[in-house]
Amino acid sequence: MRFLHKIRMLHQFASVALIFILAGSLYGRDKNVGELQLQGVSSVEKTSGVWVDGKYVGYLEELKGSKKILLAPGEHQISVRQGGYSDFTEKVMIEAGRKEKVRVTMSKAPNVAYPTVTAEVKMTIYPLDAGVFVDGIFMGHVDEFDGLHGLLVAPGTRKITVREPGYHTFESQVTLAPNQVLKLETNLVWAGTEQSSMKPK
């Protein structure tokens, strides 16, 4: 059954010719793909979300080793995003058997207004590298918000999405009061249904 799930996931990613590999073994054998390496200097770039041809693939710092990005030869569009920053977008040409390196630089978005009063969402979620979105905006990954400090958001009704390639996406709409602390717990699963609970404090 797990084998069938892996086949389904590979089929899903075929539209952008994106392959996540285990232990780098595929790259050594298959010279019909090229590797994309994204480089960021600061923690802003390293924790920003990455999209390849419109599909979210993870945050920049994790896309190496067993999660490195392999693409079919040809032109691909790369977008790197994070709340409060302007999108970094670039088209890259991938060649078979070669590595293409892209230096990512994020700059603060103009006229961004940060709330003076906030609510806090603390997360206990697996996997820890899953991306967190608020109202469709990438805010970071779970591991950033599961400790002493949670995710600070403006009070009101917010749509929280947790997404990781290969897992079912979790979505929840919550209404937060000023200074409220909400604990969000969920396990993303490879297949089947997600189980979640929200525990206000």
Short mmCIF file of the C-alpha atoms (twelve columns), coordinates in Angstrom:
data_MODEL
# 
_entry.id   MODEL 
# 
loop_
_atom_site.group_PDB 
_atom_site.id 
_atom_site.type_symbol 
_atom_site.label_atom_id 
_atom_site.label_alt_id 
_atom_site.label_comp_id 
_atom_site.label_asym_id 
_atom_site.label_seq_id 
_atom_site.Cartn_x 
_atom_site.Cartn_y 
_atom_site.Cartn_z 
_atom_site.pdbx_PDB_model_num 
ATOM 1   C CA . MET A 1   0.000   0.000  0.000   1 
ATOM 2   C CA . ARG A 2   2.827   2.448  0.831   1 
ATOM 3   C CA . PHE A 3   4.350   1.716  -2.582  1 
ATOM 4   C CA . LEU A 4   1.098   2.762  -4.269  1 
ATOM 5   C CA . HIS A 5   1.073   5.990  -2.265  1 
ATOM 6   C CA . LYS A 6   4.588   6.821  -3.468  1 
ATOM 7   C CA . ILE A 7   3.558   6.207  -7.056  1 
ATOM 8   C CA . ARG A 8   0.595   8.578  -6.595  1 
ATOM 9   C CA . MET A 9   2.840   11.291 -5.217  1 
ATOM 10  C CA . LEU A 10  5.297   11.005 -8.113  1 
ATOM 11  C CA . HIS A 11  2.381   11.276 -10.531 1 
ATOM 12  C CA . GLN A 12  1.176   14.424 -8.758  1 
ATOM 13  C CA . PHE A 13  4.565   16.094 -9.139  1 
ATOM 14  C CA . ALA A 14  4.962   15.074 -12.787 1 
ATOM 15  C CA . SER A 15  3.255   18.255 -13.982 1 
ATOM 16  C CA . VAL A 16  6.283   20.279 -12.921 1 
ATOM 17  C CA . ALA A 17  8.810   17.486 -13.458 1 
ATOM 18  C CA . LEU A 18  9.909   17.807 -9.852  1 
ATOM 19  C CA . ILE A 19  11.430  14.775 -8.148  1 
ATOM 20  C CA . PHE A 20  12.352  14.408 -4.496  1 
ATOM 21  C CA . ILE A 21  14.887  11.612 -4.079  1 
ATOM 22  C CA . LEU A 22  16.178  9.492  -1.240  1 
ATOM 23  C CA . ALA A 23  19.898  9.435  -0.404  1 
ATOM 24  C CA . GLY A 24  20.809  11.103 -3.687  1 
ATOM 25  C CA . SER A 25  20.921  7.755  -5.476  1 
ATOM 26  C CA . LEU A 26  18.702  8.702  -8.408  1 
ATOM 27  C CA . TYR A 27  20.839  11.681 -9.394  1 
ATOM 28  C CA . GLY A 28  23.903  9.485  -9.653  1 
ATOM 29  C CA . ARG A 29  22.192  7.083  -12.075 1 
ATOM 30  C CA . ASP A 30  19.930  9.356  -14.096 1 
ATOM 31  C CA . LYS A 31  21.716  12.063 -16.056 1 
ATOM 32  C CA . ASN A 32  18.456  13.111 -17.745 1 
ATOM 33  C CA . VAL A 33  17.694  15.542 -14.917 1 
ATOM 34  C CA . GLY A 34  19.465  18.587 -13.547 1 
ATOM 35  C CA . GLU A 35  19.740  19.865 -9.985  1 
ATOM 36  C CA . LEU A 36  18.619  23.265 -8.753  1 
ATOM 37  C CA . GLN A 37  20.494  24.661 -5.756  1 
ATOM 38  C CA . LEU A 38  19.098  27.735 -3.989  1 
ATOM 39  C CA . GLN A 39  21.424  29.801 -1.830  1 
ATOM 40  C CA . GLY A 40  20.390  32.366 0.781   1 
ATOM 41  C CA . VAL A 41  22.585  34.332 3.151   1 
ATOM 42  C CA . SER A 42  20.310  35.358 6.005   1 
ATOM 43  C CA . SER A 43  17.720  33.513 8.042   1 
ATOM 44  C CA . VAL A 44  15.025  35.319 6.041   1 
ATOM 45  C CA . GLU A 45  16.029  33.623 2.803   1 
ATOM 46  C CA . LYS A 46  16.717  30.285 4.482   1 
ATOM 47  C CA . THR A 47  13.259  30.124 6.055   1 
ATOM 48  C CA . SER A 48  11.336  31.409 3.023   1 
ATOM 49  C CA . GLY A 49  9.004   29.155 1.057   1 
ATOM 50  C CA . VAL A 50  9.949   27.926 -2.414  1 
ATOM 51  C CA . TRP A 51  7.673   27.319 -5.407  1 
ATOM 52  C CA . VAL A 52  8.790   25.601 -8.625  1 
ATOM 53  C CA . ASP A 53  6.529   26.171 -11.634 1 
ATOM 54  C CA . GLY A 54  3.729   27.223 -9.286  1 
ATOM 55  C CA . LYS A 55  3.976   24.271 -6.890  1 
ATOM 56  C CA . TYR A 56  5.112   24.672 -3.261  1 
ATOM 57  C CA . VAL A 57  8.104   22.379 -2.584  1 
ATOM 58  C CA . GLY A 58  9.286   23.393 0.915   1 
ATOM 59  C CA . TYR A 59  11.376  26.083 2.575   1 
ATOM 60  C CA . LEU A 60  14.774  26.981 1.152   1 
ATOM 61  C CA . GLU A 61  17.097  25.597 3.839   1 
ATOM 62  C CA . GLU A 62  15.568  22.099 3.733   1 
ATOM 63  C CA . LEU A 63  15.864  21.645 -0.034  1 
ATOM 64  C CA . LYS A 64  19.132  19.732 -0.036  1 
ATOM 65  C CA . GLY A 65  20.353  16.205 0.636   1 
ATOM 66  C CA . SER A 66  17.438  13.804 0.382   1 
ATOM 67  C CA . LYS A 67  15.153  16.745 -0.475  1 
ATOM 68  C CA . LYS A 68  17.270  18.339 -3.179  1 
ATOM 69  C CA . ILE A 69  15.423  19.607 -6.225  1 
ATOM 70  C CA . LEU A 70  15.810  17.634 -9.468  1 
ATOM 71  C CA . LEU A 71  14.144  19.000 -12.589 1 
ATOM 72  C CA . ALA A 72  13.706  17.968 -16.182 1 
ATOM 73  C CA . PRO A 73  15.846  19.950 -18.648 1 
ATOM 74  C CA . GLY A 74  14.304  23.193 -19.822 1 
ATOM 75  C CA . GLU A 75  13.094  26.500 -18.386 1 
ATOM 76  C CA . HIS A 76  11.498  26.592 -14.936 1 
ATOM 77  C CA . GLN A 77  10.132  29.462 -12.859 1 
ATOM 78  C CA . ILE A 78  11.314  29.756 -9.265  1 
ATOM 79  C CA . SER A 79  9.467   31.849 -6.676  1 
ATOM 80  C CA . VAL A 80  10.576  32.420 -3.087  1 
ATOM 81  C CA . ARG A 81  8.079   33.996 -0.692  1 
ATOM 82  C CA . GLN A 82  7.647   35.060 2.914   1 
ATOM 83  C CA . GLY A 83  5.134   37.297 4.666   1 
ATOM 84  C CA . GLY A 84  6.352   40.898 4.930   1 
ATOM 85  C CA . TYR A 85  8.820   40.505 2.038   1 
ATOM 86  C CA . SER A 86  8.585   41.014 -1.708  1 
ATOM 87  C CA . ASP A 87  8.520   37.828 -3.755  1 
ATOM 88  C CA . PHE A 88  11.799  36.732 -5.328  1 
ATOM 89  C CA . THR A 89  11.064  35.341 -8.811  1 
ATOM 90  C CA . GLU A 90  13.490  34.085 -11.418 1 
ATOM 91  C CA . LYS A 91  13.436  31.863 -14.481 1 
ATOM 92  C CA . VAL A 92  16.202  29.274 -14.675 1 
ATOM 93  C CA . MET A 93  17.394  27.022 -17.470 1 
ATOM 94  C CA . ILE A 94  18.115  23.477 -16.306 1 
ATOM 95  C CA . GLU A 95  20.517  21.242 -18.212 1 
ATOM 96  C CA . ALA A 96  20.677  17.461 -17.853 1 
ATOM 97  C CA . GLY A 97  23.417  16.241 -15.514 1 
ATOM 98  C CA . ARG A 98  24.325  19.750 -14.294 1 
ATOM 99  C CA . LYS A 99  23.766  21.853 -11.191 1 
ATOM 100 C CA . GLU A 100 22.217  25.304 -11.516 1 
ATOM 101 C CA . LYS A 101 22.845  27.620 -8.544  1 
ATOM 102 C CA . VAL A 102 20.560  30.559 -7.802  1 
ATOM 103 C CA . ARG A 103 21.348  33.173 -5.156  1 
ATOM 104 C CA . VAL A 104 18.162  34.305 -3.424  1 
ATOM 105 C CA . THR A 105 17.865  37.774 -1.898  1 
ATOM 106 C CA . MET A 106 14.719  38.832 -0.083  1 
ATOM 107 C CA . SER A 107 13.816  42.474 0.508   1 
ATOM 108 C CA . LYS A 108 11.157  43.913 2.789   1 
ATOM 109 C CA . ALA A 109 7.918   44.704 1.034   1 
ATOM 110 C CA . PRO A 110 7.068   48.425 0.910   1 
ATOM 111 C CA . ASN A 111 4.206   49.791 2.992   1 
ATOM 112 C CA . VAL A 112 3.779   46.665 5.128   1 
ATOM 113 C CA . ALA A 113 1.715   47.466 8.232   1 
ATOM 114 C CA . TYR A 114 2.304   45.195 11.210  1 
ATOM 115 C CA . PRO A 115 -0.502  44.858 13.787  1 
ATOM 116 C CA . THR A 116 0.018   46.595 17.115  1 
ATOM 117 C CA . VAL A 117 -2.235  44.060 18.855  1 
ATOM 118 C CA . THR A 118 -1.808  40.379 18.080  1 
ATOM 119 C CA . ALA A 119 -2.996  36.887 18.895  1 
ATOM 120 C CA . GLU A 120 -0.606  33.933 19.137  1 
ATOM 121 C CA . VAL A 121 -0.856  30.484 17.550  1 
ATOM 122 C CA . LYS A 122 1.380   27.786 19.046  1 
ATOM 123 C CA . MET A 123 1.812   24.627 17.029  1 
ATOM 124 C CA . THR A 124 2.397   20.977 17.774  1 
ATOM 125 C CA . ILE A 125 2.447   19.560 14.282  1 
ATOM 126 C CA . TYR A 126 4.170   16.753 12.385  1 
ATOM 127 C CA . PRO A 127 6.154   16.985 10.184  1 
ATOM 128 C CA . LEU A 128 8.135   19.854 11.682  1 
ATOM 129 C CA . ASP A 129 9.271   21.119 8.294   1 
ATOM 130 C CA . ALA A 130 5.731   21.619 6.981   1 
ATOM 131 C CA . GLY A 131 4.998   25.108 5.674   1 
ATOM 132 C CA . VAL A 132 2.592   27.401 7.550   1 
ATOM 133 C CA . PHE A 133 0.328   29.818 5.669   1 
ATOM 134 C CA . VAL A 134 -2.011  32.466 7.104   1 
ATOM 135 C CA . ASP A 135 -4.672  33.749 4.713   1 
ATOM 136 C CA . GLY A 136 -2.619  32.284 1.854   1 
ATOM 137 C CA . ILE A 137 0.644   34.006 2.845   1 
ATOM 138 C CA . PHE A 138 3.685   31.870 3.670   1 
ATOM 139 C CA . MET A 139 4.796   32.638 7.244   1 
ATOM 140 C CA . GLY A 140 7.446   29.992 7.894   1 
ATOM 141 C CA . HIS A 141 7.603   26.338 8.878   1 
ATOM 142 C CA . VAL A 142 6.183   24.522 11.890  1 
ATOM 143 C CA . ASP A 143 9.493   24.212 13.737  1 
ATOM 144 C CA . GLU A 144 9.633   28.008 14.071  1 
ATOM 145 C CA . PHE A 145 6.347   28.142 15.991  1 
ATOM 146 C CA . ASP A 146 6.363   25.087 18.265  1 
ATOM 147 C CA . GLY A 147 8.546   26.424 21.077  1 
ATOM 148 C CA . LEU A 148 8.243   29.271 23.554  1 
ATOM 149 C CA . HIS A 149 7.158   31.703 20.845  1 
ATOM 150 C CA . GLY A 150 4.267   30.962 18.541  1 
ATOM 151 C CA . LEU A 151 3.096   32.619 15.353  1 
ATOM 152 C CA . LEU A 152 1.856   36.173 15.927  1 
ATOM 153 C CA . VAL A 153 -1.115  37.158 13.768  1 
ATOM 154 C CA . ALA A 154 -3.645  39.970 13.669  1 
ATOM 155 C CA . PRO A 155 -6.840  39.216 15.641  1 
ATOM 156 C CA . GLY A 156 -9.943  38.256 13.707  1 
ATOM 157 C CA . THR A 157 -10.904 35.376 11.459  1 
ATOM 158 C CA . ARG A 158 -7.858  33.740 9.906   1 
ATOM 159 C CA . LYS A 159 -7.384  30.781 7.588   1 
ATOM 160 C CA . ILE A 160 -4.422  28.684 8.691   1 
ATOM 161 C CA . THR A 161 -2.985  26.180 6.234   1 
ATOM 162 C CA . VAL A 162 -0.228  23.651 6.905   1 
ATOM 163 C CA . ARG A 163 1.302   22.085 3.805   1 
ATOM 164 C CA . GLU A 164 4.111   19.646 3.049   1 
ATOM 165 C CA . PRO A 165 4.743   17.893 -0.294  1 
ATOM 166 C CA . GLY A 166 3.633   14.264 -0.116  1 
ATOM 167 C CA . TYR A 167 1.156   14.858 2.728   1 
ATOM 168 C CA . HIS A 168 -2.471  15.911 2.838   1 
ATOM 169 C CA . THR A 169 -2.883  19.652 3.363   1 
ATOM 170 C CA . PHE A 170 -4.442  20.785 6.650   1 
ATOM 171 C CA . GLU A 171 -6.689  23.858 6.680   1 
ATOM 172 C CA . SER A 172 -8.548  25.490 9.539   1 
ATOM 173 C CA . GLN A 173 -10.440 28.748 9.907   1 
ATOM 174 C CA . VAL A 174 -10.101 30.253 13.362  1 
ATOM 175 C CA . THR A 175 -11.405 33.402 15.012  1 
ATOM 176 C CA . LEU A 176 -8.850  34.931 17.344  1 
ATOM 177 C CA . ALA A 177 -9.405  37.575 20.011  1 
ATOM 178 C CA . PRO A 178 -6.729  40.157 20.871  1 
ATOM 179 C CA . ASN A 179 -3.959  38.624 23.029  1 
ATOM 180 C CA . GLN A 180 -5.486  35.133 22.746  1 
ATOM 181 C CA . VAL A 181 -3.148  32.139 22.663  1 
ATOM 182 C CA . LEU A 182 -4.357  29.224 20.557  1 
ATOM 183 C CA . LYS A 183 -2.697  25.823 20.506  1 
ATOM 184 C CA . LEU A 184 -3.003  24.077 17.157  1 
ATOM 185 C CA . GLU A 185 -2.262  20.360 16.994  1 
ATOM 186 C CA . THR A 186 -2.366  18.221 13.881  1 
ATOM 187 C CA . ASN A 187 -0.587  15.311 12.227  1 
ATOM 188 C CA . LEU A 188 -0.270  15.508 8.474   1 
ATOM 189 C CA . VAL A 189 -0.526  12.029 7.027   1 
ATOM 190 C CA . TRP A 190 0.702   10.469 3.807   1 
ATOM 191 C CA . ALA A 191 -2.785  9.210  2.915   1 
ATOM 192 C CA . GLY A 192 -6.166  8.988  4.632   1 
ATOM 193 C CA . THR A 193 -7.595  11.703 6.844   1 
ATOM 194 C CA . GLU A 194 -5.933  14.240 9.072   1 
ATOM 195 C CA . GLN A 195 -6.675  14.407 12.757  1 
ATOM 196 C CA . SER A 196 -6.514  17.752 14.467  1 
ATOM 197 C CA . SER A 197 -7.515  19.587 17.579  1 
ATOM 198 C CA . MET A 198 -7.421  23.235 18.621  1 
ATOM 199 C CA . LYS A 199 -6.975  23.971 22.277  1 
ATOM 200 C CA . PRO A 200 -7.479  27.593 23.315  1 
ATOM 201 C CA . LYS A 201 -5.709  28.614 26.508  1 
# 
